[in-house]
């Protein structure tokens, strides 16, 4: 794998992660603020839907990379 392939794969993975989490940011911020107002100091759990969507975006991105790869 040369440098151009590595850079394009890295870019694709980072873009997939950003797009995979973009739809859940509002829900996560509301959940975080509600936990803070309730006085909870622990971490807010990540919803299962976000993890599934992130996995699907990464998998689809990698599949597309290998299909489109020249």
C-alpha positions in Angstrom: 0.0 0.0 0.0 1.5 3.3 -1.0 1.1 6.7 0.7 -1.8 7.8 -1.5 -3.8 4.7 -0.7 -3.1 5.0 3.0 -4.1 8.7 3.0 -7.3 8.1 1.0 -8.3 5.2 3.4 -7.6 7.3 6.4 -9.6 10.2 5.0 -12.5 7.9 4.2 -12.5 6.4 7.7 -12.5 9.8 9.4 -15.3 11.1 7.1 -17.3 8.0 7.8 -16.9 8.5 11.6 -18.0 12.1 11.4 -21.0 11.4 9.2 -22.0 8.4 11.4 -22.1 10.5 14.6 -23.5 13.7 13.1 -27.2 12.6 13.4 -26.8 11.7 17.1 -25.1 14.9 18.4 -28.3 16.6 19.5 -29.5 13.5 21.4 -26.1 13.1 23.1 -25.9 16.7 24.1 -29.4 16.7 25.6 -28.7 13.4 27.4 -25.4 14.9 28.8 -27.1 18.2 29.9 -29.9 16.3 31.6 -27.4 14.1 33.5 -25.5 17.2 34.6 -28.6 18.9 35.8 -29.6 15.8 37.8 -26.3 15.9 39.5 -24.9 12.8 38.0 -21.1 12.8 37.7 -20.6 9.6 35.8 -20.3 9.2 32.1 -23.3 9.3 29.9 -23.8 5.9 28.1 -23.5 5.9 24.3 -26.8 4.7 22.7 -26.6 1.4 20.9 -28.1 3.0 17.7 -25.0 5.3 17.5 -22.6 2.3 17.7 -24.5 0.4 15.0 -24.7 3.4 12.7 -21.0 4.1 13.2 -20.1 0.5 12.5 -22.3 0.5 9.3 -20.7 3.7 8.1 -17.2 2.5 8.6 -18.0 -0.9 6.9 -19.7 0.8 4.0 -16.8 3.2 3.6 -14.2 0.5 3.5 -16.3 -1.6 1.1 -16.7 1.5 -1.2 -12.9 2.2 -1.0 -12.1 -1.3 -2.2 -14.8 -1.3 -4.9 -13.8 2.2 -6.3 -10.1 1.7 -5.8 -8.3 2.2 -9.2 
